[in-house]
Amino acid sequence: MKDLIRTIRSSAGMNQERFASALGTTPLSINRWENGKTIPNRMAQMQLYNFCKEHDIDVIGSIMDSNSWSGSDDKVILYHGSKKGIVGDIAPISRGECDFGSGFYMGTDVLQPLTLICNEERPKLYAVELDMTGLKVLNMDVGIDWAMLIAYHRKEMENVRGTPIYEWYAHMLDGYDVVIGHIADDRMYIELSRFFNKSLTDVALVNCLSVLDLGRQYVAISERACERIRVLNETSLSQLELLLLRDMSIQRRKEGIALTERMEVRYRREGRYFDEILEGDVP
């Protein structure tokens, strides 16, 4: 928090006296906030948020930097967001309807989990270390297999249950410990739904998903993989950070809609529809 407040003030080009005046507080309070001796109360944090909005100050980079870690060659540093915090041992126990089924989900970029938990009341952010030694890993690029696998776990393929293509994706992860793939968001599920409703081709779908580049995620889907995860740090997010992250998340969603709409138009006549894929061979 102290570094974030200092960044806000520096971005505004103000000394502590002017900054205090703009916020309706005292220079002593600013000094104590920036030295970490006290934390602004909820009303003060709301004033800081409004100050950022009024002065068009973007401090998301500062939030990311303050929560970023560096790792070693054989161990991967990843980030996990939790609504209320991790309780007990790490295990592959997320909802089965997540992108790659039940697992422990971790992003490569600190901003990824931050945007997922920013609408929660008391979320926790974790920096974790994953030792990949000896683990069996499935590395997936953006493509139709990636989209169909997520569709399977999101229950979008239930109407074709029992078909060869359904069984193919139902067993694609058998025997693996970790899946690495691109992150999906709410907009992706809209595009998937359009694909399954036969209003979007596979080529248009993949291009829509490719343009929504939210980075990659590591998913520990076995107990063996989860045992290789070590928590490095746990952080509680302030009201100010959550408010700023929510604004950024809304803006990114709007940008994603505009990008996918352009892809839909550009590739609307290329590729196959879902029913045409079902009539073909299993990948």
N, C-alpha and C positions, 0 to 999 in steps of 0.2 A: 504493500500500500504506500509506504513512504516514497519509494522510487517512482511510483505512478503519479503521485501528487507533485513531486518535483518536476517530472516530465511535463505535466499539464501547465505548470507555472512557466517553465522554460519555453514551452511552445508558444505561450501567449506573450513572451518577451517582457515579463513583469518581475520586479523584485518582490520580496515578501510583503513589503508594506502595501504596494499597489494591489497585489493579489489578495491580501486580506481585506482591503477596502472593497474590492469587487465582489467578494464573497460575503461581506457583512460580518467579518470576524476580526480577530486581532492578529498582528504579526507574531505574537508569542504562540498563538495556536498553530499558525502555519509552520513555525519553526519546530514546534514539538511534533507535528504530524510528519514533517520531512526527516526528523531525526529518529522517528519510530518510538518516541516516548509515549505518545497517545495515538488513538485511532479516531478519526472523525465519526461522530454519531450519524444516525440514519438521515437526519435532516441536513447535516453538513455534506454528506455524500450525495444527496439529491441536488444540493446547490452546486457541487463540483460537476455533477453530470450535466446540469443545465448550462453551466459555464462552458463546458466542452461543446455543447450543441450550439450555443450562441456565437462562439468564436470559431466554429468549424475545426475543432482540434481532434485529430485522429491519434489515439494512443494505444490502439490494438497491438502494434508492434512492441510497445513497452510491456504490455501484459504478457505477450508471448515470451519475450526475452527473460522476464523475471521468473518464468516457470520452465525454462528450457534447460536440458541437461546434455552432457556429452558422454559418449560411451567408448568402448574399446573395440578392437577388430573382431573379436570372436563373440561379443555380446552386443545385442541390439537394444538401444534405449527407445522406449515407446511410452505412450501416454494413454491413460484410461480415465474416463469420466464416470462418476457414480452419483445417483440421485441422493443417497444418504450416507454412502461410505461402504467400504469393504468390511464385511463381518466374517470372521473365521478364515479358513484357508482359501486360497484362490482355487476355483474349480470351474469347469465348463458348464455353467448352470444358467446361462442367459436364456431368455425365451427362445423356443424352437423356431419362431417365425422371424428371427433375425436373418441377416443376409446369407450367412452360411450355416444356419442352424444354431443349436446350443453351443456355447463356447465362452471364452473370455476374450473380449474385444479390446484391441489396442491400436491407436493410430500412430503413424510415423511423425506427425506434426502436432505440436501442442494445441494448435487452434482447432483441430478436428474434434476432440472431445469437449473442448470449451463451448463450441457452438451447439453441441448436442445436449448439454446440461444447463445452458444459460437460462432456461425458463423454469428451472426447479427452484425451490425455496432455499435449501441448504445443501447444495451439491459439493462434492469433493473431487479434486483433480489429483491424479496419481502419476508420478514418474516411475516407471518400472524398467527392470533389466531382464531381458530374455536370453538365456543361453541356448543357442540353436544346435549345439553339438549333438550329433546322433539322432536328431529329430527328422521324421519324414515330412517333407514340405511340398505342398501343391502351390505353385506360383501361377496365378491367373492374370492374363492381360484383359483389357477391355475388349469384349467380343461377344458373339452370340452365346458361347458356352457360359461365360460369366453371367450374362443376363438371364439365361435359362436356369442356371443353378440358383440364382437369387430368387427367380420366379417360383421355382419348386419350393424353396424354404418359406417363401411368403404366401404359400397356399394358392398361387395363381394357376396351378396346373391340375387342380383336383378334378376338373371335368374330363381330363384325359387319363385318369388313374388306370393303371393296368396296361397301358400301351407301352411298346418298346422304348419310346422316347422318354416317357415318364420314369420307367425303371432305370434308364441310363443315368438320369440326373439324381435319382433317389440313392444310387450307390456310388456316385462319383467320388465321394470323400472317404469311402471305406479304406481303412488302413493308414490314413494320414494323421499326423499330430498337429500340424499347423497349416492353415490356408492363408496365403497372402493375395490380396486382391484390392481393387479400387473401391473406394467408399461410395455407397449409394445414398441418395437423399429422397425427400418426399417427391421432388419433381420426377425422379427416376421411376417411381411407382406409378405415376400418372402415365408416363410413356409406356411402361410395361403393360398397363391395363389397356391402352390403346392398341398395342401390339396383339394382345390376346383377343381383343374385340374385332380384330381384322381391319382396323383403320390405319395401321402403321406397318410398314414392311420391316424385315429384319435389318436391312441396310440403313434405313432411316432411324430405326431404334438404336443401333450401335453408334451411329454418328451423333445422335442426341445424347447418349450416355457418355460418349467420349468428350464432348464439349463441357460436360459438367465435371470438371477435373477437381475433385475434392481431396486428392491424395490417396495414399494406400493404407490399408489396415492389415494387421496381423491378428489372426484368430486362433487361439489355442483351443483345439476341439477335443483333445485327449487329456486325461489325468496326467499322463507322462509329461506333456508340454507344460501344463499348469504348474507342475512341481519345479520347473526350470525358471519360473518367474519370481523375481525378487523386487519388493517394493523399495524404492529409493527415497521417495518423498510423498507426503500427503499435504495438500493445500486446501484450505477453505476459501471460497471466493467471497469477496465483499459485495455489498449491494451495488456500489459504483461499478465494479468490474462486470457484474451481471447485466446491469443496464446498458453499458457500452457494448457488450457482446451481443445482446438482443438486437440492438439497432443494426449492428454489422450483419447479423444473421438475416434479418429482414431484407437488407439491401442486397445481399448475395442471392437470396431467393428470387428477388425481382430480376436480377441480372441473369440468373439461370433460366427463368421463364423466357426471356427475350432471346437468349442463345438457342434454346431448344426449338422455339417456334421457327427460327430461321432454318435450322437443320431439317425440320419437318417439311418445309416447303421445298428446300433444295433437293432432298432425296426421296420425295414422295412417289416417284415413278420407278425407283430402283429397288431390286431385291424381291423377296418372297414374303407372302403373308403367312400367319401362323398355321392355318389349315393346309397350306401348300407344303410347309415343312413337315407336318405330321404325315403327309402322304409319301414323303421321301424316306431315305435310309437313316438309321441311327448314326450320329456323328462318329 
